Amino acid sequence: MPAYKDFLKSGHPPTLLAAFLYFDFSFAIWVLNGAMGPFISQNFHLSPAQIGFMVSVPTLAGAFMRFPLGVISQYIGRKNSAIIIALLYGFFFVHTYHDVLAMGVLLGIAGASFGVALSLGSGWFPKKYKGLAMGIAGAGNSGTAMAALFAPRLAMHFGWQHVYGFAALTMLLPLAVMILFAKEPPDIEHQSLREHLSCLFEADGWYFNLIYVITFGGFLGLATFLPSFYFSQFHVSKVQAGTLTVFATLTGSLTRVLGGWFADRIGGITTLSVVFLIAIAALFGLMGTPSLTVTTMLFMLCFAALGAGNGATFQLVPLRWPVTTAVAGGMIGEIGALGGGILPNVLGMSKQHTGSYQLGWICYAGLAFAILIMMRVVARSWTRTWVGAGGRAIVPTTVTPGYATASDPYLAAD
């Protein structure tokens, strides 16, 4: 209890609450087209490949916009938003499949802006509490479950176009809390463009990018595609497809904290190795086209592993880039989000050209296995330079430029 009180006193809790709400609602908006996928695909008679592309557009747009929005936010502040305007466009002007694709680009604003909210929420807290602050704000990825639970029910009763209007109204709550209670933190550092891109010039940056393509990209890609998968594969109702998606996505949201907790104790490399193997095993299990119950359990297992992998990844990132954690974490988060567009498209193409999703699961499991092998190989050099056995934090006796000088890990991206 004293430690919790110290945490609250060390920062600005109202800003942290505002960041959590903004993250949660923004994430829900980001995956809105995926949650309504069965309604949109039935309305426009979309092919499996078109469905995969449609649900991936917001993910890709959000990833591309995240970096420029992060840079701009340094100069205009982190409390500005244009999400409601984008949602009103969907309410009034989306009438064709191409309109849905354009709407997907606008929904990407939500995916880009929640990264800014994370920085806002943790900006008031000192380094020793960054992890807890980021964990509280990052719990907002449960917005995927919120979208899957409510969007299909609203679409069933009022029509899917009207869900954009309802979503615009709900965004008034986090925006009001943001305007009334959040304060711009005093931690703004105006980084140069080269500093923001520095992670892309280092081999380790790309290793982490690929790891996050599987953990966060897989989480995001599955979350957006599952409603359409359940609807086409098992012919359940659209509402039931959303409910089944909730079980899986909520599991992954809850295990993110556990992944970071395990990584602190047994090491991020060891934790990632375990969760990769679990996720690959779950993906291989899906190849046999099991029953609805078994499929849901396999998805829950896969999401649990991917969610834990997200937490474990960002146990390692601050140890590798202790001085530029925010910059490195932002770039890794952006590349990881781009990976969220891979799985829906691979599954959609597999279904359209082979008549089943099996080839899609094989391809993604194969990619995950290749990245696991890559990580195990490069981790040998990591444990000789900047991290301890298994990926545990160490206090080095000699300082190596660019590497950690203290075991003070904290999160800096979603």
N, C-alpha and C positions, 0 to 999 in steps of 0.2 A: 504493500500500500504506500509506504513512504516513497519508493522509487516511482510509483505511478504519479504521485503528487509532484515529485520533482520534475517528471516529464511534462506535466501540464504547465508547471510554472516556467519551464525553460523556453517555451514557445508561445504561440498564439492559437489556442484551441478553436476559437470560432473560424479562423481561416482554414484550419485542418478539416473541420466539419464541412465547410463550404466546398473544399476540394474533393472530399469523399462523395458528397451528393452530386457534384458536377461530373466527376468521373463516372459514377454509377449510371446517371441518366444519359451521359454522352455515349457510354459504351452500348447502352440499350438502343440508342438512336443509330449508332454505327452498324449494328447487325439487324436493323429493322427489316430490310428487304429479305434477308435470309429467313427471319421468323415468319414472314408472309409469303415465302416462296411458293408453297402449294396453291395459294389463292391467285398469285400473279401468273404462275405457269399455266393454271387451268384457264384463266381469263384469256390469255393470249396464245394458248395451245403451243407452248414452247417445247422444243426438243431438249433432251438431257444436256447436250452441250450448251445450249442457250441458257438453261437454268444455272449450270455451273458458272458460266461467264457473268450472268446477271448478279448472282449473290457475291461474286468476287470483286466486282467493280468498286463498291464502297471501301473494301479493304485496301485495294491497290491505290485508290485515290487518297485515302487517309494517310497511307504510308508515304506517298510522294509529297503530300502537303505538310507532313509533320515537321520536317526539317526547316523549311522556310518560315512556317508559323512560329517555331521555336526561336528562330533568329529575330523575327519581327517583334516577338513578345518582350525581348530584352529592351526594346526602345519604346514600345507603346504600353507596356505593362501586361500582366497576365490575367486581367479581369475582363477582357473584351471578347465578344462572341457574335457570330452571325448565324448560329444554328437555327434559330426560330424562323428567320427569313427563308432558309433553305427548306424547312418543313412546310411552310406556307406555299411554296412553289409546288411541292408534291400534292398538297390538298387541292389546289386550284387547277394545275396544268398537266398532271400526269394522266394521259389517256391512251398511250400506245407503249409498245415494248421499248422503243427508242427513248420515249420519255422516261421510262423506268431506269434506263441506263444513265440518262442525264441526271436523274434524281440520285442515282447511286454515287455519282461524282460529288454532288452536293452533300450527301450524307457523310462523305469522307471528311468534311469539315469537323464532324463530331469526333472521328477517329484521330484527327490531328490535334484537336484542341484538348483532349483529355490528358495528353502528355504534358501540356502546359499546366493543367490543373495539378498534376503530380508535383511539378516543380514549385508551384505556388504553395501547396500544402506543407511541404517539407522545408521551405525556405526560411521559416522562422525558427527552426530547431537546430541546436548544436550538433556536431558530428556524432557524438555518442548516442543521440536519439534519432538520427536520420533514419535508421532502419525501421524503428517502430513507427515513426511518422509516415514513412513511405508505405509501410505495410498497411496502416489504417487507411490511407488514401487509396492504395492499390487494391483494397478489398472491393472497390467499386467495379472490378471486372465481373462481379455478380450481375451486372446489368444485362449480360447475355441471357441469364435465366429469367430476368424480369421481362425482357422482350419476348422470349419464347412462351412465357406464361400468359401475358396479357394481350399481345398483338393478335394472335389467332382468334381469341374470343371476341375482341372488338371488331375484327374484320368479319367474323361470322354474322354479327348482329347489325353492323352499320355499313359494311363494305370496306374493302381494304384501302381505298383511297382516303377514306375518312380517318384512318388510323394516323396518317401524317398530321392531320389537324389536331387529333387528340394528343399526339406526341408533342406538338408545338405548345399546347396548353401546359402539359406536364413540365416542360422545360422552364416555365415561368418560376417554378418553385426553386430549383437550384440557382437560377439566375438572380432571383430576389435575395436568396441567402448570400450569394456571392457579393452582390452590390451592397447589401446592408451590413454584413458582418466581416467579410474578408478584407484584409489589408495587404497591400503590396509589400512583400518581404524586403529586407535591406540587403539581400545577398546577391543582387544583380551584378554580374560580371560581364562586361561587353567583350565577348571573345571575337577574335578575328575569324574570317571565313576559313582560313587555313587551319586554325585551331579547332573549329567545328568539324572539319573534314579529316583531322589528323588520324583518326581511328582507321580510315580507309587506306592509309599509306603503310599500315603495319600488318604483318602477317597474322599476329595474334588477334587483331581486330576482325579479320575475315574468318578466323577459326570460330570466334564467338558469334559472328554473324550467322554462320552456318548452323551452329548449335541452336541458336534462337529461332532460326527458320523452322526447325522441327518442333521445339517446345511451344513457343508462342504462336508461330505460324500455323502449326498443326492444331493447336487449341482454337484459334480464330477461324481457320478454314472449316474444321468440323462443326463448330458452333453455328456457322452460317448455312452449312449444307444439310445438317441433320434433319430439319423439318421436311425438306424436299425428299431426302433419302427415305425417311420413314413412310412418307405419303406414297411414294412410287414403289417401294420395295415390299411393304406390308399392307398397303391399301387401307391404312387406318384413316380415321377422320382427320381433318386439318387441325382441329383443336387437340386431338389426342397426340398428333405428331409433335405439336408444340410442348405438350406436357411431358412426353418422353424425352424431349430435348433438355428440359429443365433438369431432370435427374442427372444427366451426364454433365452439363455445363456447371451446375452448382457444385458438383463433386470436385471438378477441376479448380474452381474458385477457392474452395475451402482448403485444398491441399497445397496451395501456393505458400502459405505461411509455414506449413510442415516441411516443405522442401528446403526453405531457408534455415529452419531450425535444425534439420538433420545435417545440412551442409556445414553449419557451424561446428557440429560435433564430430562428424566422421569425414568431413571434407566435401567440397563441391564436386570434385572429379569423381569420387566414389559414388556420391549421390546421383550425379548425372548418368553414370554408367548403369546403375541399377534401374533408374526410371526409363532410360532408353530401352533396356532389355524388356521391361514390362510393357512399354508401349508397342514395341515390335511384336511381342508375343500376342498382344491383344489384336493388332492389325492382321497378323497371320490367322488368328481365330476367326476373324470376320470373313476370310476368304471362303470358308466352307458354307456360307449362307445359313447360319444357324437360325433357330427360332427367334421370335420377337423378344421373348424374355432373356434368352442367352445373349442376343445381340445387344440389348440394353445394358446388360451386366458387363459385356466386353467394352462398350463405349464408356461406361462409368470407370472401368479400370484404366482405359486409355487416357481419359481426361484427368483422372487422378494422377497418373504418371506425368502427363504433360504439364499440369499445374504445378506439381512439385518441381519439375525441371525448370520452370520459369523462376521459382524462388532460388533454386540452387545456382542457376546461371549468375544471378545478381548477388550471390555471395562472393563469387570469384571476381566479377568485374571491378569492384572498388579496390581489390587487392592488387590487380594488375595495373590499374590507372588511378592511383590514390589522389593525384592532383587534378586530373581532368575526368573525374568519374562521370560528371553530368554530361559532358560532351561525348565521351565514349559510349555511355549508356544510352544517350539519345540516338546515336547513329545505329547502335546494335538493335534498339527497339524499332527503328524505322525499317531496317533490312528484315528483321524478324516479321514485322507486319506485312511486308511485301510477300514473304513466304506464305502468308494466309491466303493468297490468291492461287497457290499451286494446287492444293488438294481438291477444291471444288471443280476446277477445270479438268484435272486428271480423272476424277470420278465421273464427271459428266461425259467426257470423251469416251471413257471406257464403256459406260452404259450405252451410248449411242452406237458405237462401232462394234461392240462385242455382244451386246444384249445383257451384260451383267456388270457389276462393279468390281469383280474379282481382280481384273488386271490393274485397276486403279489402286486397290489395297496393296497388291504386290509391288507396284512401282514405288509407292510411298514408303512401304516397309523397307524396301531395298535402299532407298535414299537415306532413311534413318540409320540403317545398319552401316552404310558407308561412312556417314558422319560420325558414328560411334567409334569406328575403327580409327578414323582420322584423329579424333579427340584423344584416344588412348595413346596414339603414337606421339603426338605433340606434347601431351601431358608429361612425358619423360623429361623434356627440357624445362617445363614449367616448374616441376618439383626440384629442379637443380638451381633455379634462379630466384623466383619471386613468391613461391607458395610451398607449404609443407607437404608431407606425405598425404596422399589422398585428396589434397586440395584444402587442407586446413590452414588457417591464418598463422603466420609466424612473425616474430619480431627479429629481423635480421641483425646480425652483429656488425655487418658492414653495409653501407648504404650504396645501392646501385641506382644511378639516375633513372627516373621514370618508373621505379618500382616502389612497392609499399615500404614504409618505414615504421609502421605500427599496425597492430591487428585491430583496426577500427573500421570494420566493414559497414557500409550503409548502402541502401538502394538509391538509385538515381533515375530509374525509368520504369516503365510498366513492365 
